[in-house]
Amino acid sequence: MEQIKLSELNDQELIQKQKKLKTNKIVNATLIGLLLGVSAYSALKNGFSFFTFFPLFFVLFLLNSGKKNSEFEKELKNEMDNRNSN
């Protein structure tokens, strides 16, 4: 993924990035909930097997990407605060 310099973006582009991050958070939370539900249903219906734990691997990837997104969100918020204070 191409590294984005927030200082080079204009205000409108920063707002778009912020909206996109919010949408990504909602999608990630939905997918995590869905995958946890599938895993729980599989455990109750078929007992513990490979397919019970398989969705949990994807949950780990989504959680990791969520951490990266939250770091980017902090940088984005700092940049927007710096521009508003000037």
C-alpha positions, -999 to 999 in steps of 0.1 A, spaced: 0 0 0 13 34 -9 23 56 20 2 87 22 16 119 35 -12 136 52 4 170 51 2 169 13 -36 164 13 -61 192 13 -89 195 38 -115 179 17 -93 148 11 -86 145 48 -124 145 55 -128 118 28 -101 97 45 -118 101 78 -152 90 64 -135 60 47 -119 50 80 -153 51 98 -168 29 71 -139 5 74 -144 3 111 -181 -6 107 -173 -32 80 -145 -48 101 -168 -49 132 -196 -66 111 -172 -91 97 -157 -99 131 -191 -105 145 -202 -126 116 -171 -148 118 -174 -152 155 -210 -162 150 -201 -187 124 -174 -202 146 -198 -204 176 -225 -220 155 -201 -245 141 -189 -254 176 -225 -259 188 -237 -278 158 -207 -299 149 -184 -298 179 -149 -285 177 -131 -291 144 -109 -273 119 -139 -254 106 -147 -241 140 -113 -224 143 -108 -214 107 -129 -182 109 -110 -172 140 -78 -169 119 -96 -143 98 -107 -125 129 -70 -121 139 -62 -106 106 -91 -81 109 -81 -72 144 -45 -65 132 -58 -43 103 -80 -25 128 -50 -16 149 -32 -2 119 -63 18 110 -66 32 145 -29 44 143 -37 60 110 -68 76 124 -48 91 153 -23 106 127 -52 119 107 -69 135 137 -36 151 147 -32 165 112 -67 179 112 -63 194 147 -30 210 136 -47 226 106 -76 239 127 -53 254 153 -33 274 127 
